[in-house]
Amino acid sequence: MREVVLSIPNIEPEQNVEIEVRINGRKKTLNYRVELVTLEDYTESSTGDTVTVLKHVIHEYDKNWELVQIGAPTHDKIPIMFRKRECDKE
């Protein structure tokens, strides 16, 4: 099993969530970030449709973070969750 699902309280967009876990007695910190993509911010540009906007945001995002989940959209916003990549192996 590679993933464990946890319910976390609602957080504001563009905030970090830090979770400490123990795996076989070794403490590990996992960092997550939720970004809220507002579709109207992209209507003026050449990236008009939702899929193209999401591809652009994900492709241009900080490469130290990896995509984990694209959340359920509202009428004009889509939450995207990223996890900080592990820089060094323990």
Secondary structure, DSSP 8 states (H G I E B T S, - for coil): ------------TTEEEEEEEEETTEEEEEEEEEEEEEGGGGSSSS--SHHHHHHHHHHHS-TTEEEEEE----SSEEEEEEEE---S--
